[in-house]
Each structure stands twice: as C-alpha cells, then as structure tokens.
C-alpha cells in the first residue's frame, strides 16, 4: 500500500514537521508511479538525460536515502552504486528492474531512514570520517532530503506528463 499523501500538522514539534514533509514528498513519488507500466517507467523522454526515467529516479532516491542517513550520518561503510566510480550515475542504471521492486526497495530504505531519525537528536552530526557532508546535523540532512525528494518529485511530474499525459498536483 502506497504511503498516504497527507501534509504534516500546522502546529507540531520540529521533528514531526520535518519528517511529515519528507514523508509527503516520498508519497508523491509513489503517486507519480501509480498505474505506470514497467516499459514506460524505463523509457527516457528527455533526449539529453537518458537516465532520467521514472525507474532511474526511484532508484536514485533509494540510494540517496541510504547515503545520507546510514552512511553519512551513522558512519556505515560507503557501499552502493552511488559510490562506484564507473559507470557514472550507476544508481540510475536499472534497466530490467521492475518498478514495483524499485518502489519496495525505496519504501524499505525510507523506513530505515525514519528509524534512524527517530532514534537521534536533530542537533547530532554525522559520523562518516571520509566525507565532508557528514559534518552536517541530522536536522540539515532532513531538510536536504525534503529538498532532494521534492526536486525529483517535480522531475517525475514532467516525465509522467510526457509519458502518458497524466497530470496531478499530488
């Protein structure tokens, strides 16, 4: 079942609002994928950005969640396609991987991210010794993830409209 597209409360603590806005953007990603055939999810519609597909974006978002919360914040080993030197943009190269699987992996990663966020103070900083971005606070990382996810949800808006004409706010 896709996550619900509900805005966070107007009045709530900071963590509730930050996670609420991030969860809303994650749910919008799901919404933009609803009813899309695998062939279309993998079809490039932007000639100068052949990896910018619905499937590629969902995969990218999954790996970005892992990078910021597990690797940069918790200091776990830097594993995953985003840390490979070749091929470029390896996290978006998902030819043949069903969209349903990519969305399930994204959901699993988002659940892990939410568990990490719930267990740590917003002022705590990342721990990975090899990356300058790990010096950011968990609050900064959450705000960045709202921005990152919303930006790519906007890409999905455009791609979906170019694929099949489907339009919606959220």
TORKOL-4160 file (C-alpha; in steps of 0.2 Angstrom, whole numbers, padded with zeros to 4 digits, m for minus):
170
<pt num="1" X="0000" Y="0000" Z="0000"/>
<pt num="2" X="0007" Y="0017" Z="m0005"/>
<pt num="3" X="0011" Y="0030" Z="0009"/>
<pt num="4" X="m0003" Y="0042" Z="0011"/>
<pt num="5" X="m0001" Y="0060" Z="0004"/>
<pt num="6" X="m0005" Y="0070" Z="0020"/>
<pt num="7" X="0003" Y="0086" Z="0025"/>
<pt num="8" X="0010" Y="0087" Z="0042"/>
<pt num="9" X="0000" Y="0097" Z="0055"/>
<pt num="10" X="0001" Y="0116" Z="0055"/>
<pt num="11" X="0006" Y="0115" Z="0073"/>
<pt num="12" X="0018" Y="0102" Z="0079"/>
<pt num="13" X="0036" Y="0099" Z="0085"/>
<pt num="14" X="0050" Y="0102" Z="0073"/>
<pt num="15" X="0054" Y="0083" Z="0070"/>
<pt num="16" X="0035" Y="0079" Z="0067"/>
<pt num="17" X="0035" Y="0093" Z="0054"/>
<pt num="18" X="0052" Y="0089" Z="0045"/>
<pt num="19" X="0048" Y="0070" Z="0044"/>
<pt num="20" X="0030" Y="0074" Z="0039"/>
<pt num="21" X="0036" Y="0085" Z="0024"/>
<pt num="22" X="0048" Y="0072" Z="0019"/>
<pt num="23" X="0035" Y="0058" Z="0020"/>
<pt num="24" X="0023" Y="0068" Z="0010"/>
<pt num="25" X="0036" Y="0070" Z="m0004"/>
<pt num="26" X="0040" Y="0051" Z="m0003"/>
<pt num="27" X="0021" Y="0048" Z="m0005"/>
<pt num="28" X="0021" Y="0060" Z="m0020"/>
<pt num="29" X="0035" Y="0049" Z="m0028"/>
<pt num="30" X="0023" Y="0034" Z="m0026"/>
<pt num="31" X="0009" Y="0044" Z="m0033"/>
<pt num="32" X="0018" Y="0048" Z="m0049"/>
<pt num="33" X="0022" Y="0030" Z="m0052"/>
<pt num="34" X="0004" Y="0023" Z="m0050"/>
<pt num="35" X="m0003" Y="0014" Z="m0064"/>
<pt num="36" X="0013" Y="0016" Z="m0075"/>
<pt num="37" X="0019" Y="0001" Z="m0085"/>
<pt num="38" X="0037" Y="m0005" Z="m0082"/>
<pt num="39" X="0041" Y="m0001" Z="m0101"/>
<pt num="40" X="0036" Y="0017" Z="m0098"/>
<pt num="41" X="0045" Y="0018" Z="m0081"/>
<pt num="42" X="0061" Y="0014" Z="m0090"/>
<pt num="43" X="0058" Y="0025" Z="m0105"/>
<pt num="44" X="0068" Y="0040" Z="m0107"/>
<pt num="45" X="0058" Y="0055" Z="m0113"/>
<pt num="46" X="0072" Y="0069" Z="m0111"/>
<pt num="47" X="0085" Y="0066" Z="m0125"/>
<pt num="48" X="0099" Y="0075" Z="m0116"/>
<pt num="49" X="0096" Y="0065" Z="m0100"/>
<pt num="50" X="0093" Y="0046" Z="m0105"/>
<pt num="51" X="0095" Y="0040" Z="m0087"/>
<pt num="52" X="0081" Y="0052" Z="m0081"/>
<pt num="53" X="0067" Y="0039" Z="m0081"/>
<pt num="54" X="0054" Y="0036" Z="m0068"/>
<pt num="55" X="0063" Y="0020" Z="m0063"/>
<pt num="56" X="0080" Y="0028" Z="m0063"/>
<pt num="57" X="0074" Y="0042" Z="m0051"/>
<pt num="58" X="0066" Y="0030" Z="m0039"/>
<pt num="59" X="0082" Y="0020" Z="m0038"/>
<pt num="60" X="0092" Y="0036" Z="m0036"/>
<pt num="61" X="0081" Y="0042" Z="m0021"/>
<pt num="62" X="0083" Y="0025" Z="m0013"/>
<pt num="63" X="0101" Y="0026" Z="m0013"/>
<pt num="64" X="0101" Y="0045" Z="m0008"/>
<pt num="65" X="0091" Y="0040" Z="0007"/>
<pt num="66" X="0104" Y="0026" Z="0012"/>
<pt num="67" X="0119" Y="0038" Z="0008"/>
<pt num="68" X="0113" Y="0052" Z="0020"/>
<pt num="69" X="0106" Y="0043" Z="0034"/>
<pt num="70" X="0115" Y="0026" Z="0035"/>
<pt num="71" X="0132" Y="0031" Z="0028"/>
<pt num="72" X="0135" Y="0050" Z="0031"/>
<pt num="73" X="0125" Y="0051" Z="0047"/>
<pt num="74" X="0128" Y="0034" Z="0056"/>
<pt num="75" X="0145" Y="0032" Z="0048"/>
<pt num="76" X="0142" Y="0015" Z="0040"/>
<pt num="77" X="0153" Y="0009" Z="0025"/>
<pt num="78" X="0151" Y="0018" Z="0009"/>
<pt num="79" X="0143" Y="0004" Z="m0001"/>
<pt num="80" X="0130" Y="0005" Z="m0015"/>
<pt num="81" X="0131" Y="0010" Z="m0034"/>
<pt num="82" X="0132" Y="0029" Z="m0030"/>
<pt num="83" X="0150" Y="0026" Z="m0023"/>
<pt num="84" X="0156" Y="0017" Z="m0039"/>
<pt num="85" X="0167" Y="0027" Z="m0050"/>
<pt num="86" X="0161" Y="0018" Z="m0065"/>
<pt num="87" X="0148" Y="0019" Z="m0073"/>
<pt num="88" X="0143" Y="0037" Z="m0070"/>
<pt num="89" X="0126" Y="0038" Z="m0061"/>
<pt num="90" X="0126" Y="0019" Z="m0058"/>
<pt num="91" X="0112" Y="0022" Z="m0045"/>
<pt num="92" X="0100" Y="0027" Z="m0060"/>
<pt num="93" X="0105" Y="0012" Z="m0071"/>
<pt num="94" X="0091" Y="0000" Z="m0068"/>
<pt num="95" X="0087" Y="m0007" Z="m0085"/>
<pt num="96" X="0076" Y="m0023" Z="m0082"/>
<pt num="97" X="0072" Y="m0020" Z="m0064"/>
<pt num="98" X="0053" Y="m0019" Z="m0061"/>
<pt num="99" X="0046" Y="m0003" Z="m0055"/>
<pt num="100" X="0037" Y="m0012" Z="m0041"/>
<pt num="101" X="0053" Y="m0019" Z="m0034"/>
<pt num="102" X="0062" Y="m0002" Z="m0035"/>
<pt num="103" X="0047" Y="0006" Z="m0025"/>
<pt num="104" X="0048" Y="m0008" Z="m0012"/>
<pt num="105" X="0066" Y="m0006" Z="m0010"/>
<pt num="106" X="0063" Y="0013" Z="m0009"/>
<pt num="107" X="0050" Y="0010" Z="0005"/>
<pt num="108" X="0062" Y="m0001" Z="0014"/>
<pt num="109" X="0075" Y="0012" Z="0014"/>
<pt num="110" X="0063" Y="0026" Z="0019"/>
<pt num="111" X="0058" Y="0015" Z="0034"/>
<pt num="112" X="0076" Y="0013" Z="0039"/>
<pt num="113" X="0079" Y="0032" Z="0037"/>
<pt num="114" X="0064" Y="0035" Z="0048"/>
<pt num="115" X="0070" Y="0023" Z="0062"/>
<pt num="116" X="0087" Y="0032" Z="0062"/>
<pt num="117" X="0079" Y="0049" Z="0063"/>
<pt num="118" X="0068" Y="0044" Z="0077"/>
<pt num="119" X="0082" Y="0037" Z="0087"/>
<pt num="120" X="0094" Y="0053" Z="0086"/>
<pt num="121" X="0093" Y="0071" Z="0091"/>
<pt num="122" X="0091" Y="0083" Z="0077"/>
<pt num="123" X="0107" Y="0093" Z="0083"/>
<pt num="124" X="0118" Y="0077" Z="0081"/>
<pt num="125" X="0130" Y="0077" Z="0067"/>
<pt num="126" X="0135" Y="0064" Z="0055"/>
<pt num="127" X="0150" Y="0052" Z="0059"/>
<pt num="128" X="0157" Y="0046" Z="0042"/>
<pt num="129" X="0176" Y="0052" Z="0043"/>
<pt num="130" X="0179" Y="0052" Z="0024"/>
<pt num="131" X="0165" Y="0064" Z="0018"/>
<pt num="132" X="0164" Y="0082" Z="0022"/>
<pt num="133" X="0145" Y="0082" Z="0021"/>
<pt num="134" X="0145" Y="0070" Z="0037"/>
<pt num="135" X="0148" Y="0086" Z="0047"/>
<pt num="136" X="0130" Y="0091" Z="0044"/>
<pt num="137" X="0117" Y="0089" Z="0058"/>
<pt num="138" X="0103" Y="0077" Z="0057"/>
<pt num="139" X="0091" Y="0092" Z="0055"/>
<pt num="140" X="0101" Y="0099" Z="0040"/>
<pt num="141" X="0101" Y="0081" Z="0032"/>
<pt num="142" X="0082" Y="0080" Z="0034"/>
<pt num="143" X="0079" Y="0097" Z="0026"/>
<pt num="144" X="0091" Y="0092" Z="0012"/>
<pt num="145" X="0081" Y="0076" Z="0010"/>
<pt num="146" X="0065" Y="0086" Z="0009"/>
<pt num="147" X="0073" Y="0097" Z="m0005"/>
<pt num="148" X="0081" Y="0082" Z="m0014"/>
<pt num="149" X="0065" Y="0072" Z="m0014"/>
<pt num="150" X="0054" Y="0086" Z="m0019"/>
<pt num="151" X="0065" Y="0091" Z="m0033"/>
<pt num="152" X="0064" Y="0074" Z="m0040"/>
<pt num="153" X="0046" Y="0073" Z="m0037"/>
<pt num="154" X="0045" Y="0088" Z="m0049"/>
<pt num="155" X="0055" Y="0079" Z="m0062"/>
<pt num="156" X="0043" Y="0064" Z="m0060"/>
<pt num="157" X="0029" Y="0077" Z="m0064"/>
<pt num="158" X="0036" Y="0082" Z="m0080"/>
<pt num="159" X="0042" Y="0064" Z="m0085"/>
<pt num="160" X="0025" Y="0057" Z="m0081"/>
<pt num="161" X="0016" Y="0070" Z="m0092"/>
<pt num="162" X="0027" Y="0067" Z="m0106"/>
<pt num="163" X="0025" Y="0048" Z="m0105"/>
<pt num="164" X="0006" Y="0047" Z="m0104"/>
<pt num="165" X="m0001" Y="0064" Z="m0101"/>
<pt num="166" X="m0005" Y="0061" Z="m0083"/>
<pt num="167" X="m0006" Y="0077" Z="m0073"/>
<pt num="168" X="m0009" Y="0080" Z="m0055"/>
<pt num="169" X="m0003" Y="0091" Z="m0040"/>
<pt num="170" X="m0001" Y="0077" Z="m0028"/>
